[in-house]
Amino acid sequence: MGRKFLYFLDNIEGYFCRFLLATFVTLLFLQILSRQLFNHSFSWTEELSVYMFVWFVFFGASYAARKSAHNRVTFQYKLMPAWLPPILETISDVIWIIFNGYFVYLSYDFVFNRMNLFWKSQTLGIPMKYIYLVLPIAFALMTLRILQVNYLKFAGTTVENPDDISINEIIELDPQDITSSTKEDKNG
C-alpha cells in the first residue's frame, strides 16, 4: 500500500494532466457536436476548457521538471571539459529554484492578498481566485520536482530525458529485430 501511494504521489502531475486533457478535449468535442447537430452552444464549456488548458500547461511544466525533460540549451557543453557541464546545470537549476520561489511568493500574495474577492469568471461564476491558484501550486511543485531530480542525480541514480531514452532504445535495436517485426506486420 505504501509503495503504491508513493508511486501515485511521484506521478500525480501526470495523472492530473491526463485527466485535464481528456476532459477539456471531450468538452470541446461535445461543444462542436452541439453546435453542428443542434444549433445550440454551451458558453460555459469553452470557458471551462480554457481554464482546464491553463491548469494542464502549468502541471505539465511540473511533470516535465519531474522527468527532467525541460528544454535546455546544451550545445555549448560539447565545447567544455566533461566535468564542467554538471556544475553549470546545477547552477542553472539553483537559479531556476530561486526564480520559482520568488514567483510562488508573488503569486501567493496576488491570489490571497491582492485579488478582489468579487472577481468571478464570466459564464461559470467561479471566483477567479480558484483559477489563479494554479500559479503558486504549480511553481511550488515544479520547485520540489527540480530538487527531487537533483537529489536523484547526486545520489547516483541516472535521470534521463524521455527523449534520450527512446533514442537510445532505437540505437540499441538489432537490425534483424526491425526487419523481422516488419515482415510479421505485413504477414500478420
N, C-alpha and C positions, 0 to 999 in steps of 0.2 A: 504493500500500500504506500509506504513512504517513498520508494523509488519512483513509482508511477506519478505521485503527486509532484515530486521534484522535476521529473521529466516534463510534466504538464507546465509547471512554472517556467522551466527553461525554454519552452517553446510557446508561451502564451501569446506573444505578439503574432506569431504565425497563425495560430488558431483564430485569433481575433481578426486578422486581415482576411483570412479565408471567409469567415462569416460575413464581414462587411462587404467584400467583393461580391459574394453570391447574392446577398440581399439587395444591394443597390443595383446590380445588373438585372435582377428579377423585377424590381420595382420599375426600372426604366423600360424593360420589355413589356410589362403589363400596361404601362402608360401608352406605349406605342400601339399595342393591341386595342386598348380602349379608344384611342383617337381614331384609328383606322376602321375598326369594326362598328363602333357605337357612336362615333362623332361626339364623344364626351371626354373631357380632360379632368384629371385629378391634379390640382395645383400642388397639393402637399407632397406628392411623390417626387416631383422634381426638386423641391427644396430639401426634402429628407435625403435624397440621393446625393445632392451636393455636399451636405454636411457629413454624410457617411463616407464620401470620397475623400474629404479633407482628413477625417479621422484615419482612413485607410492609408493615406500618404504618410502621415506622421508616425503611425505604428509600423508602417513598412520601413521607414527610416530606422526605427529602433531595431526591427528584425534584421535589417541589413547590417547594422552595427554588431549584432549578436553573431552573425555569420561571417563577420569580417569581410563584408562584400561591398563596402562603400567605395566609390570611385576615388582613386588617388592618382596623382601624377607621380610616376615612378621611373620614368625613362632616365632621369639623372643619376639614379642609383647604379646603373650599369657602368658609369664612368668613375665610380668611387671604389675604394677598397672594401672588401666584403664585411669588415667589422663596422663600418660607418652607417649603412642603411638602417639596421635595427635601432641604433641610437637616435637617428633622425626621425624614425617612425614613432618612437616613444615620445620624443619632444613634441611632435605634431599632435599626438594623442593627448598629451598634457594640456596643450593649448586648446584643443577641442573640448576637453573636460572643463576647463576654465570658462570657455565661451558658453557651454551648456549650463553650467552652474549659474552664471550671470543671467542667462536667458530664463532659467527656471525662476530665479528671484524676480525678474521683471514681469514675467507672465503671471506668476502667482499674485504679485502686487496688483497687476492690472485686473485680473479676474475677481479677486476677493476684496480689493480696497477701492479701486477707481471706477469699476464698471457701474453704470446706472442700473439699479435693480429693476427698472421698468423697461429696459431694452428687451424686446421679445422678437422672435423670428416672425416673419410676416404672415405666413399661412399656417404654420404649426402652433404658434403662440407659445413656444418653449422659451424660457428665459435664455438669453444669449450667453449667460454665464456658463451654462452647461455645454454649449457648443465650444466655447473658447477654453474650457477646462482641459482639452486635449493638449494644449501647449505645455503647461507645467508637467503633466503626466508623461507625455511622450519624451520630452527632453530629459526628465529625470530618469526614465527607463533607458534612454539612449546612453546617458552617462554611466549608469550601472552596467550596461552591456559592454561599453568600452573598457571599463575597469575589469569586467569579467574576462574579456578576451585577452587583455594584457596580463592578467593573473595567470591564465592558462598558458600563455607564451612563456612567462618567466618560470612557471612550474615544469616546463619541459614538454607540455602537450602541444602537438602541432595543430594549429588552427589555420586551415586552408580556405582560401576563397572558393566558393562553389564553382565558379567558372574554371579555376585552375584544376579542380578535381576532375571535372568532366573532360578536360583536355588531356590530363594525364591518363585517364582511363582509355581514351581513344588511342593515345600513343602506344599504350601497353598492349592493345589488342593484336592478336596474331592475324596476319592477312588471311590465313586459312579459315579462321573463325568467321571472318567477314564474308568470304566467298561462299562458305557452306551455309551460312544463315540466309544469304540472298537466294541461293538455289532452293532452300527449303521453303522460303516465302513464295517463290514462283511455282513450285510443285504443289505446295500445301494448300 
